[in-house]
Amino acid sequence: MPVNNSPANNEIVFLFMYDTGSIFETEQLNGILKNQEDFSKYEYRKPGPEEIATFNIPLIFNLRDEIIYIDNIKYLFKVQVSLYGFGAFSIRIRHTFSGTYEQLARLTFSKRVNEFVNTAAARAKRRVLAALGKISQIKESSLSERYRFYYIDADKNSVLRDSKKLIAGLLIDEEKTSTLEKGYVSSVLRKNITYDTSNIFFVGWESAVMIDRGYVFEHELLIAEIANLELLEARLQHKQLVEKLKNTNKEIEKLSKERLSILKSKKLKKLDQSLGRAYDTSKMILNNVEDTAYGYGEWYLSRLYGLFYDVFKLSNIETVLEKDMEAIDNERKFVDDMIASRHEDFLEYIIILLIIIEVIIELLYLFK
């Protein structure tokens, strides 16, 4: 039976990214799954400053390979999991092959391959959540991100001469590339970066395509993964803040109708603390994005991350989060005012009660 993946040069990586709602220490994640990857073996071949030592590298584990047969051809998919301390993880379903780069498109749009990849990712996800659930309380994210990363081991000029529409189709998830207008293809391919004359890297909303000869691209894959996870974290936080504001308004309306009580004051303080945690979490997410933007140094990887930042419109969602945070802050101030008002009311009641007691004592003394 023929096997289509040896020797292997080109690669397609299906990325599935999730959030767990928890934060982990590296010591907790070490050895949590078998076959941990030694990332140090991926030498960064391009020269760069010392910042490469601080590269945000997750813990990567190799799970059992998955196999599918199509037309009596064996397709081998490597399954990896990358775990991040801030609570997110990525499932990578990777296939390498020596065929022509047009085969990337066939794999991308094959219904059977996509069903197979989705099933493999779901199986890996269940295993990851089960392992993480043993060390922390897990809340599976309501949102997730999917992305594809392509590596084409070929001459850049020949690919761009013959297959521009194919590359554009991969970037925008369009199978019928023959219908794409030339000007539109050019606009899609405009988001790219080159390190030297032999390579080029395209970034799109649905996928990224790297063309180079004999290159280890694990760092570029990480940049794509991290950018997607930052987008996921920001989207999740925006959703949670909107829900938090909605619930807070309901709670305030309910509390405003209740009589003064110690229990009511406790509820207000608890609400205030909850708003504070939501604000701090949002601030941390924004700081992480900012730190990432400047964490790679002013060179190739930094510029590559900047390209993802631009394509994913992370600046827009940062603005949205900042507005959410402003609303949260205003709501917190309102709750603080309610707490202060309740304290003042409580003191007034105490004073009135003391006056009443004093009057009663005086009356009892007079009639004694």
C-alpha positions in Angstrom: 0.0 0.0 0.0 1.5 3.4 -0.9 2.4 5.9 1.8 2.4 9.6 0.9 4.4 11.0 3.7 8.0 9.8 3.3 10.3 11.6 2.6 8.4 14.6 4.0 9.1 18.3 3.2 5.8 20.2 2.9 3.5 20.4 6.0 0.0 21.4 7.0 -0.8 22.1 10.6 -4.4 22.3 11.8 -4.6 24.3 15.0 -7.4 24.1 17.6 -7.1 26.5 20.5 -9.0 26.5 23.8 -9.0 28.2 27.2 -9.4 26.4 30.6 -10.3 29.3 32.9 -7.3 28.5 35.1 -3.7 29.5 35.5 -0.9 27.0 35.9 2.7 26.9 37.1 5.3 25.3 34.8 6.0 22.8 37.5 2.4 21.7 37.4 2.4 21.1 33.7 5.8 19.3 33.5 5.2 15.7 32.8 1.4 16.0 32.9 1.3 14.1 29.6 3.7 11.6 28.1 6.3 12.2 25.4 7.2 15.8 26.2 8.9 17.6 23.3 12.5 18.9 23.7 11.9 22.3 22.1 15.6 23.1 22.4 16.3 20.9 19.4 14.6 23.4 17.1 17.6 25.7 16.5 16.6 29.2 15.5 18.7 29.5 12.4 18.2 33.2 11.7 20.6 35.5 13.5 19.0 37.6 16.2 19.6 39.4 19.5 19.6 37.8 23.0 15.9 38.2 23.4 15.4 34.7 21.8 16.3 33.3 25.2 13.0 34.8 26.6 10.9 33.4 23.9 7.4 32.5 25.2 7.7 28.7 24.7 4.9 26.5 26.0 5.3 22.9 27.1 4.7 20.6 24.1 3.7 17.0 24.2 3.4 14.4 21.4 0.3 12.3 21.6 -0.4 9.1 19.6 -0.3 9.5 15.8 -3.6 9.3 13.9 -4.0 7.6 10.5 -6.6 7.8 7.8 -6.7 5.9 4.5 -8.0 7.7 1.4 -8.0 5.9 -1.9 -5.8 3.2 -0.4 -3.2 5.8 0.5 -2.1 6.0 4.1 -2.1 9.5 5.6 -0.2 9.9 8.9 -1.0 12.8 11.2 1.1 13.8 14.1 -0.8 15.0 17.1 0.7 17.6 19.5 -0.5 19.5 22.5 1.1 22.8 23.6 0.2 24.0 27.1 0.5 27.6 28.2 0.8 28.7 31.8 -1.9 31.4 31.4 -4.5 28.6 31.0 -4.8 28.1 27.3 -3.8 25.2 25.1 -3.5 24.3 21.5 -4.1 21.0 19.7 -1.9 20.6 16.6 -2.8 18.0 14.0 0.2 17.9 11.6 0.7 16.2 8.3 3.9 16.2 6.3 4.3 14.9 2.8 6.5 15.0 -0.3 3.8 15.7 -2.8 3.3 18.9 -4.7 2.1 21.9 -2.8 -1.3 21.8 -4.6 -2.0 18.8 -2.4 -2.2 21.2 0.5 -5.4 22.6 -1.0 -6.8 19.1 -1.5 -6.1 18.2 2.1 -7.5 21.6 3.3 -10.9 21.2 1.6 -11.3 17.4 1.8 -14.5 16.7 3.8 -13.1 13.3 4.9 -9.8 14.9 6.1 -11.7 17.7 8.0 -14.0 15.2 9.7 -11.0 13.1 10.6 -9.0 16.1 11.9 -12.0 17.3 14.0 -12.4 13.9 15.5 -8.7 13.6 16.3 -8.6 17.1 17.9 -11.7 16.4 20.0 -10.1 13.2 21.2 -6.9 15.0 22.2 -8.9 17.8 23.8 -10.7 15.4 26.1 -7.4 13.9 27.1 -5.9 17.3 27.9 -8.9 18.5 29.9 -8.9 15.3 31.9 -5.2 15.7 32.7 -5.5 19.4 33.6 -8.6 18.6 35.7 -6.5 16.6 38.1 -4.5 19.6 39.1 -7.0 22.4 38.9 -10.7 23.2 38.5 -11.3 23.5 34.7 -14.0 25.5 33.0 -14.1 24.7 29.3 -14.2 27.8 27.2 -17.3 28.7 25.4 -15.2 30.1 22.5 -12.3 28.6 20.6 -10.1 29.4 17.7 -9.2 27.4 14.6 -6.3 28.2 12.3 -4.1 26.5 9.7 -0.4 26.8 9.1 1.2 25.7 5.9 4.9 25.2 5.1 5.8 24.9 1.4 9.3 23.6 0.8 9.8 25.1 -2.6 11.3 28.0 -4.5 9.5 31.2 -3.6 9.6 32.7 -7.0 8.2 29.6 -8.8 5.3 29.2 -6.3 4.3 32.9 -6.7 4.6 32.7 -10.4 2.4 29.7 -10.8 0.2 29.5 -7.8 -0.8 32.9 -6.4 -4.5 32.0 -6.5 -3.8 28.8 -4.6 -2.0 30.6 -1.8 -4.8 33.3 -1.7 -7.4 30.5 -1.5 -5.6 28.9 1.5 -5.4 32.3 3.3 -9.1 33.1 2.9 -10.5 29.5 3.0 -11.7 29.6 -0.6 -11.6 26.3 -2.5 -12.7 27.7 -5.9 -9.6 29.8 -6.5 -10.2 30.0 -10.3 -13.0 32.5 -9.6 -10.8 34.9 -7.7 -10.1 38.2 -9.4 -6.5 39.1 -9.9 -6.7 42.4 -8.0 -8.4 40.7 -5.1 -5.6 38.0 -5.0 -3.0 40.8 -4.9 -4.8 42.4 -1.9 -4.9 39.1 0.0 -1.2 38.5 -0.6 -0.3 42.0 0.5 0.1 40.9 4.1 3.5 39.3 4.0 7.0 39.5 5.3 10.3 38.3 3.9 13.6 37.7 5.7 15.7 37.2 2.7 15.3 36.6 -1.1 14.6 32.9 -0.6 11.5 33.0 1.6 8.2 34.7 2.2 5.5 34.4 4.9 1.8 35.3 4.2 -0.7 35.9 7.0 -4.4 35.7 6.6 -7.4 35.5 8.9 -8.0 31.7 8.3 -4.4 30.6 7.8 -0.7 31.4 7.3 1.5 30.2 4.5 5.3 30.0 4.7 7.4 29.4 1.6 11.1 28.5 2.1 13.7 25.9 1.3 14.6 23.3 4.0 13.7 25.5 7.0 12.7 24.6 10.5 9.7 26.7 11.1 8.7 25.9 14.7 9.2 29.4 16.0 7.0 30.9 13.2 4.4 28.3 14.1 4.5 29.4 17.7 4.1 33.1 16.7 0.9 32.1 14.8 -0.3 30.0 17.8 0.3 32.8 20.3 -1.4 35.4 18.3 -4.5 33.2 17.9 -4.5 32.5 21.6 -4.3 36.2 22.4 -7.2 36.8 20.1 -9.1 34.0 21.9 -8.3 35.3 25.3 -9.5 38.8 24.4 -12.7 37.6 22.8 -13.5 35.5 25.9 -12.8 38.3 28.2 -15.0 40.7 26.2 -17.8 38.2 26.4 -17.3 37.7 30.1 -17.2 41.4 30.8 -20.4 42.0 28.9 -22.1 39.3 30.9 -20.5 40.6 34.1 -22.0 44.1 33.5 -25.4 42.7 32.7 -25.5 40.6 35.9 -24.1 43.5 37.9 -26.9 45.8 36.8 -29.5 43.2 37.8 -27.9 42.6 41.1 -27.7 46.4 41.9 -31.3 46.8 40.9 -32.3 44.0 43.2 -30.2 45.2 46.1 -31.4 48.8 45.8 -34.9 47.5 46.5 -33.9 45.6 49.6 -33.9 47.0 53.1 -30.7 47.9 54.9 -29.1 44.8 56.4 -25.7 43.4 57.1 -26.3 40.7 54.5 -26.9 43.4 51.9 -23.6 45.1 52.7 -21.8 41.8 52.4 -23.4 41.2 49.0 -22.3 44.7 47.8 -18.7 44.0 49.0 -18.7 40.7 47.2 -20.0 42.4 44.1 -17.3 45.0 44.4 -14.5 42.4 44.7 -15.9 40.5 41.7 -15.8 43.6 39.6 -12.2 44.3 40.7 -11.1 40.8 39.7 -12.7 41.2 36.3 -10.9 44.5 35.8 -7.6 43.1 36.9 -7.9 40.1 34.5 -8.6 42.3 31.6 -5.6 44.5 32.4 -3.4 41.4 32.5 -4.6 40.3 29.1 -3.9 43.7 27.6 -0.5 43.7 29.3 0.3 40.3 27.8 -0.5 41.5 24.3 1.7 44.6 24.8 4.5 42.5 26.3 4.3 40.1 23.3 4.6 43.0 20.8 7.9 44.1 22.3 9.2 40.7 23.6 10.9 39.5 20.5 13.1 42.5 19.7 13.1 44.7 16.7 13.8 42.0 14.2 12.1 39.3 12.1 10.0 37.5 14.8 8.8 40.8 16.2 7.8 42.0 12.7 6.1 38.7 12.0 4.1 39.0 15.2 3.2 42.6 14.2 1.7 41.2 11.0 -0.5 38.8 12.9 -1.5 41.7 15.2 -2.5 43.7 12.2 -4.4 41.0 10.4 -6.3 39.9 13.5 -7.1 43.5 14.4 -5.9 43.0 17.9 -5.7 46.8 18.4 -9.5 46.9 17.8 -10.3 44.3 20.4 -7.9 46.1 22.8 -10.0 49.2 22.3 -13.1 47.2 23.0 -11.6 45.7 26.2 -10.5 49.2 27.4 -14.1 50.4 27.0 -15.4 47.4 28.8 -12.9 48.0 31.6 -14.0 51.7 31.8 -17.6 50.5 32.2 -16.5 48.0 34.8 -14.6 50.7 36.7 -17.6 53.0 36.6 -19.9 50.3 37.9 -17.4 49.5 40.7 -17.4 53.2 41.7 -21.2 53.1 41.8 -21.1 50.0 44.0 -18.5 51.7 46.2 -20.8 54.7 46.6 -23.7 52.3 47.5 -21.5 50.7 50.1 -20.5 54.1 51.5 -24.1 55.2 51.5 -25.2 52.1 53.3 -22.5 52.7 56.0 -23.7 56.3 56.4 -27.3 55.0 56.7 -26.3 52.4 59.2 -24.5 55.0 61.3 -27.5 57.2 61.2 -29.7 54.3 62.3 -27.3 53.6 65.2 -27.3 57.2 66.3 -31.2 57.3 66.1 -31.3 54.1 68.1 -29.0 55.4 70.7 -31.1 58.6 71.0 -34.2 56.5 71.4 -32.5 54.4 74.1 -31.3 57.5 75.9 -34.9 59.0 75.8 -36.3 55.8 77.2 -33.8 55.7 80.0 -34.6 59.3 80.8 -38.3 58.5 80.9 -37.8 55.5 83.1 -35.8 57.6 85.4 -38.5 60.3 85.6 -41.3 57.9 86.3 -39.3 55.8 88.8 
